[in-house]
Amino acid sequence: MKKKDFVTLIMSVVGGILFALGMCMGLIPEWNALKEGIVIGAIGAVILVAMVLVRRKMNGKPMIVLNGKTIGTTLLGVLGAIVLGIGMCMVMIWNMLVPGIIVGIVGIVLLLCLIPVIKGLK
């Protein structure tokens, strides 16, 4: 295993676990740990962002490339994740099964659109 792959593995596991634990702490009312969950989740998110920057540095690429495609791809990913999350909330929390499934499928389609945007069509 290459060093960059090992560093990515460790940082992504630690960041993912902290982020997931923070989300659980914040969203499970029985735990009564909203503030602590937000802090832990934010730490996990920071570690995940740092992992991307470290990985790019170890590959010899510039840290952040800001151009129209990068901004558009990021906005498409964020929009797709938010729409998918709204669909999940509609189904699991608001008891709106059919509309929630439809909104969730729209979010999945938006996220699937990231593949040709990033990789391109051949």
N, C-alpha and C positions, 0 to 999 in steps of 0.2 A: 504494500500500500504506500502510495506516495504521501509525502508530508502534507501537502495541501489538501489531499482527500481526508487524511486523519484529522487535521485541524477543523475542516468543514464538518466532519462527522461529530466531533466532540461539541463544537459550538452549536450546531443545529439541534442536537439532542438536549443539551442543557437549556437552550433558549426555548425550544418547543415544549419541554416539560414545565418550565416556569410559566410560559404563556398559558398553557392549558390549565395548570393549577390555579393561576390567577383568575382565569375565566370561570372556573368552577367555584372558587371562593366568592367571586362577585355575583354569580348568577344563581347559586343554590341558597334559597332564603334560610334554610335550616342552619346553615353554617354561620350566618350573621357576621360575615367578614367582608363586606363590600369594599371598605376603604383599603384594607390589607390586600384584597384581591386585585384591586386596581393597581396598587404599587407593584405587586409581584408580576402581574401581567405586563405592565409597562417595562419592567426590568427584562422580562423574557423577550419582548418585542425589540428592545434596544440591542440585546445580544444577537438576535436574528439579523437585524440590520447590519450590525458590526460584522457578522459572519459573511454577509454578502460583500462588504467592502474589503475584508481581509482576503477572501477568496479571489476577488478581482486583482488585488495587489500581488498575491502570490502567482497569479497567471501572467503578470506583467502588463495588465491592462490598466487604463486610467480608472481612478476611483469612481467617478460619476461622469457620465456623458449626457449632458442636457441638450437634446434636440427635439424636434417635433415628434418624431417616432417614439422616443422614450417617454415623453410626457403623455402622448396619446395611448400608448400601451399601458402605462401605469393607470391612467384614468379608466380605461376599459376594464382592467383587472379589478380595480376598486369598485366600479359600478356593478360588475358581474357578481362580486362577492356580497355587496350590499343587497342586491336584488335577490340572490339566493338566500341570504339570511332573513330577509323579509318574508320570503315564501315559507321558510322553516318556522318562523314565528307565527305566521298565519295558521299553519297546520297545528303546531304543538301548543301554542299558548292561547290563540284567539279562537280556536275550534272552527276554522274556516277551511275545511278539507279541500274541496275542489278548487276554489280560487287560489289557495296556498300552493297546491301542486302546480297549477298553471304558472304562477309567478316564479316558483322554484325552477321549473323547466326553462323559463325565459332566462333566469340567472345562469343556469348551466349552459345554455346556448351562448350567452355572452362570454362565459369563461372559455368555452370551446373555440370561440372566435379568436382567442389569443394565439392558438397554435399556428394558423396561417399568417397572422400578423407578425409573430416572432420568427418563425421558421421560413415563411414564405411558401408559395406554391411553385411546383416544378412541373 
